[in-house]
Amino acid sequence: MDIDIDFDDDARSDSGMTAVSSTSQSPAPSMYSFTSSRDGRTLYREIAGRKLNAQNDLYQLPSDDNEHNRLDKQHLVHLLSVGRLYTAVEEIEEVLADNAPYQKAVLDLGCGGGNWASAMALEFPHAQIVGVDLAPTTSRPPPPNCRFEFDDFTLGMQHYYNSFDVVHSRAVANGVKDFEWLIHEAAKCLRPGGVLYFIEGNMELRNSFREPAEVAFGQGGPGQSWMARMCFEAYNTMKSRGSALDAGVMLERWMNAEPEITDVKYDVKWIPIGPWDRGVTPEETRQLIHLGTLMRQNMKEYARSLVPLFLANGFAPDLVSRFIEGADKELDDLSVHLYLTYHHCWGRKVGSPNVSAAQSAISSMIGSPRTDASSDVDVDDNDSVRAASDVSARSMLSPGPNAIPVVWEGQSPYTSTAPVRFDAESVYSGSLGSVSMSISDDVPS
Ligand SMILES: C[S@@+](CC[C@H](N)C(=O)[O-])C[C@H]1O[C@@H](n2cnc3c(N)ncnc32)[C@H](O)[C@@H]1O
């Protein structure tokens, strides 16, 4: 395998970066329109033929169409493992119910290709969804009640304090130095009673006994894994550059230590890499084969996404090639059985959501009470009143001072609200509109 390294920061963005204008269908305020020829130079750079964000040097995975396609597969893995868009079903359904005089709102930190944010916009059409990323997708318009912004959330989110009912963040630890700070800052963005929800993976891969997998060195040997070696090296490299890579296993402790958060819950999903795992029933086995097949595709592509990180941090190109060839082979012939774990952790912001108090505050300011809401007003609930006045002060959530909203022309491809079923194809088309993918070639009969 040949690997080219190119640090040309004048690199032009890829094909998906062009079609933008201020005539977007999006209701989001348009302060700025993204244009590839102008902004591709400042917001992106190129390493080893991949396009990376140019705002935050800590995060050295690509932000191009290939990566967003990979993240779509990973999103589907999450859907299949959880059964829907979130494990915190009771809490999120309660807090996003369409029962308030203000628009419910969801913030997705590190939204990437926007798959989760867009799917949430379909599931909660009355809510406003905001996705923030160093380099969100610019090639796939979201549904009308969803918008994306270019921003580094580690610069602070004061502009969003007390504004959201759900703050979600998945697989962002690589771009964060101080994850406990992030938990605190994200909690401040919530209204009282809002849900804070993190998901992080653990790069220490496990074997079929759920023990740490044996890592391949030298020429490798029986039972040793190149995929585990690659994840081990990526972990060490990212961690030595300052990333909070232990977030997955630390989430529960950190969330419990956060004074703004209460009712913390935690869950771990074990994802087989490759279709090797078996369930108790034929149906369970079928599900595990779907999951493993998708995860294998995801991890093979992840191996390629790690190339810029490895090359920029001194790994020899032929060693990187050996990692990838070894990982491809062992995942194809299933000579090693690996799991990756995803750690889900969520909690509620202290204080209870007080829709009545919020309505009172808004009504007194805009003079148009909703007649279907309760008149039981607790004016002593300062948090709720403050939240309500924040909302009325800006009828639409304003982007941060450094943020660049992404604006498209053209229709969103996300149109279907098909229910999530445990069938890879229907889950995918149900969540991601017209994007198509088949895993059938990869599934053994
Ligand atoms: C592995 S991807 C996951 C994307 C998405 N959450 C998903 O699950 O499909 C991590 C994303 O977080 C973004 N990210 C990492 N650090 C960030 C930061 N400090 N500010 C904004 N976005 C960040 C990256 O640009 C990337 O798109």
The ligand as a Gaussian input file, in Angstrom:
#p B3LYP/6-31G(d) Opt

LIG

0 1
 C      -15.720000      10.315000      15.747000
 S      -16.602000      11.706000      15.167000
 C      -18.248000      11.368000      15.757000
 C      -19.300000      12.169000      15.039000
 C      -20.724000      11.973000      15.538000
 N      -20.859000      12.378000      16.916000
 C      -21.154000      10.541000      15.349000
 O      -21.245000       9.819000      16.347000
 O      -21.392000      10.134000      14.201000
 C      -16.097000      12.986000      16.267000
 C      -16.578000      14.338000      15.804000
 O      -16.384000      15.272000      16.865000
 C      -15.907000      16.477000      16.311000
 N      -15.175000      17.189000      17.356000
 C      -14.141000      16.707000      18.084000
 N      -13.696000      17.665000      18.918000
 C      -14.469000      18.761000      18.716000
 C      -14.484000      20.081000      19.280000
 N      -13.584000      20.428000      20.200000
 N      -15.405000      20.966000      18.832000
 C      -16.293000      20.593000      17.874000
 N      -16.331000      19.361000      17.310000
 C      -15.415000      18.456000      17.729000
 C      -15.022000      16.023000      15.148000
 O      -14.819000      17.048000      14.205000
 C      -15.807000      14.845000      14.595000
 O      -16.707000      15.222000      13.589000

